[in-house]
Amino acid sequence: MSAPAPGQAATLDTADHDGVLVVALDRPPANAMNRQLIHDLARLFEQLRARPDAPPIVLTGKGGRFFSAGGDIKELEGALVGEIETRMREFHALLVAMDRYRRPVVSAINGHCVGGGMEVALFSDSVLALNSARFGFPEINHGLLPADKGIQRANRVLGVRVARRIILSGELFDAQHALDIGLVDELVTDSKELIPAAIAMARAAGSKAPVLYGALKSSVNDPDDMRDEASLQRTLKAAADYFNDPVARELRQRWSGRRAPATTAQLSDRALRLG
């Protein structure tokens, strides 16, 4: 198996480790997921899926602090509703591509893993994390929403009560809690050991008969075109509803540093005046 050519995707750093493809999200400083990164990652999964020698994959983040800070909120500034719809369609397509990739996918969480980064981790077959990593779905506090398909996967992997708590609170939590709730399979204390451990895990899974591994993974994930389409439509409707909402817009502006903090009462008052 040969790795994709260097420079094939400006937002991804890929390296072939004797048949295991290590893919690092590469958008400094926080590996925020803009449309280009989302497109590049989805395209990589689709291209590899079509190959008879599709490799096991290890996903990680470039740098020492972030797996991914989630969606690039600055990309939303000045965007039109139609552009947001395109972005949400592309992110949904990424999750579908990961869901249907029939070879092992291991996420090696090297730092903060929030928002869209959490969704990528949830669509991995196994997750290793440094014990210093942090996790969460902070979108509710920043004027955003996770993709519906990501929420449904959180329900299935973590259970509805846990998913409800972490999604509706928006609070971040540590790696030990991620291990306790079943998001993470194994913690690693030494950052130098994270990628080797993830490669070893991916290689061990990849040593299974591909036709059997792929069939079993498909049965576990249970991909369904009609369910995916319904999930996409829920995501698009939610995006259309929240994007121009004044309270959600205020939260996004505060998070991107363009507004001073406001109280919940002030936000509600502004929403009433603008409504």
Secondary structure, 3 states (H helix, E strand, C coil): CCCCCCCCCCCEEEEEECCEEEEEECCCCCCCECHHHHHHHHHHHHHHHCCCCCCCEEEEECCCCEEECCECHHHHCCCCHHHHHHHHHHHHHHHHHHHCCCCCEEEEECCEEECHHHHHHHCCCEEEEECCCEEECCHHHHCCCCCHHHHHHHHHHHCHHHHHHHHHHCCCEEHHHHHHHCCCCEEECCHHHHHHHHHHHHHHHHCCCHHHHHHHHHHHHCCCHHHHHHHHHHHHHHHHHHHCCHHHHHHHHHHCCCCCCCCHHHHHHHHHHHC
